[in-house]
Structure formats: structure tokens, C-alpha cells
Amino acid sequence: MKVKTLIATALLTVGSFSVVTFSLNTPGGLSSSSVVYASSTKKIRGHRISKPRLVFKYSSIIQNATFDPTKGVRYYYTSPDKVKISYKSHVDSSKPGKYAVIYHVKDKAGYNFHVTHYVTVRGLQLKKVYNPNEVGDGAYKVSPVGTSFKLTAMFNIKKAKSKGISWTSSNPQVASVSSDGKVTPQTDGVTMITTKFGDKTISTPVLVSEGSNINVTNSDDIWSQIDYNDEDGITYKQTNTLQQVITGLWFTNGEKFIYSQGQYKTPDEQAKQTSDIDDNFYSINNYGGYRYEDTFLKTGDHVILQTQDELGESHLYIGKYNE
């Protein structure tokens, strides 16, 4: 790492104090104050001269913040002279930890000393994503086409922001998302907005509709006549032998919706819980018991199933909810 040099010019007389400030902007992240002193005096040509001191305003930064060793640093001196301050920073803001910055101060009066200042990089973690459409009890508002809303990433450190966060939509044709979390509904359908920071990922369900009459159609006729009942679970008609596993369930009255992830990871796991009724009708019994009858849902509302088949292809089917 290169050693960098700063130059400050003293303007006051010997015996008085002056301050040279190297602060340009506040570094990103929370910080605390710390003062570092050199030894109090030094003899130069028989004279006792007070050594200068460095004052560090910032001793901690947030992970991924831009760190500049010159920001928030003050230099106090008692001699009118040209002062050179060089530094070598070992701070890696991408990783939490404690790092050293070594400052070397010297001038024509004979000052020549090193000060080591320690900077703590505070680890940043994604805790949750604030969704203005969340109304409580696991329910969300349906998003009208063309009405944008903003998702906000929330971290373990208040008011923290990070450059390392990413936003993606599983179906941008239904709703797109910008790099700052702004979601724009495009057309009727469902999508998941994924927020990723570090090793933490949070998914937010979004259902888009122009009105209570959900304008969503089946992706194909492999499954049809979808019916959900709180007691009996999911029933459907199947037209061929291609196995599918449910990856997401959406229940909606056109104004609000409830989302649940699928219970099984593979079609084989789900097949073990699937009963053959008759005439190519099947029932997945373990999907009963959600007890949505205590919510806003009423008989005749919509249920949307997202599935993935054994070949890895995705499908979507719409059916009816029954109390």
C-alpha cells in the first residue's frame, strides 16, 4: 500500500495553538470520537517544545463504507512551521474487524513521531425488508397495475446503507424492481422480489391485479379444475403422467392475498402424500388445515398454484377457494 502525504502550514506564533483540519466529508457509517496524544514535550537545541497531537473523530465505520484516513482527523500544533503528515492505512472495510492506520508527523522544528490509530469495521447484516403492502397476519395488499411501491432493506445498524445489496424479480414481466427496491407492477400475475446482501436472502411476494377479477390463466392443461378446501386440502385433475411439486400457494380476494411456500422439495416427496380419487382427480391431503376460514377469504375467492415439474419447468394454475 502506498504511503500518502498531507501538508499543512502553520500561521500562528510560538506558544499559541492552531488547528489544521483534514476533514472533507463524513465517512459512511456510525462513528465515535477518539483522541490520540504523542508524548508531551521534546527537547530541540536545548528548548523544550510541546509536541503536536492528532485528534481522530472517527474510530469506527460500517462494513462496505468508503474509508478515507484524512477525514475527521485534526492536527494541533504550537510552532509556525510547515508540517508533513503521511499515513499508511491497513483498513479493509469489506470485512468486519479492527484495523490500524499509522500516521507519521514531522516538520522543520524537529517533530518526528508515529501515531497508530485503530479503526473498527462494524459488521452489517440484512435483518428484514419493509414492505408497505404488508397488512399483518400474513396478509398483503394486492398491487394494482402501474402503482409502484418501495421496498426498504433494514440492517442491524440503524440508518445504514450498503452498496452490496441486490434486488431481483422472479418474473419481471409481472413486476420489475429497480436497484433501490422500487417495485413497478406491470401485468396481472405473481412474482417474488428477492433481496440479497452477503449470505442473507429475503423474498417478498407480490401479486398484481387490475381488479378483484384476477386476470390470470393456467399456463397449460396438465393440471386443471384446481380446488382448495381447508379440510380436504388441494384437489386437481391431471391429464398426463408428468409429476409436479407445488412451490407456492397464493390465496386472494382481489384486494388482499396470503402467500405460502410449498411443503415439499421434490415431486416424489409430494407424490407420497397424494391420493388418487377417480377419473384422473387427485388430492394432496397434507395441504389442508391452513384454517384460512378465519381470514378475509370467502368461498369463491381465488387460489393460484405455482409448480415445478420433474424436468425443472415452471407452471401456474388458478382455481377456487372453499371455506
Helices and strands as residue ranges (DSSP letters): E 4-9, E 18-21, E 34-37, E 41-44, E 47-50, E 53-56, E 60-62, E 73-77, E 82-89, E 97-107, E 112-122, E 126-130, E 134-136, E 139-141, E 149-150, E 152-155, E 166-169, E 175-177, E 182-185, E 189-197, E 200-208, E 223-229, E 233-238, E 244-252, E 256-261, H 267-271, E 274-276, E 281-284, G 285-287, G 292-294, E 302-309, E 314-322
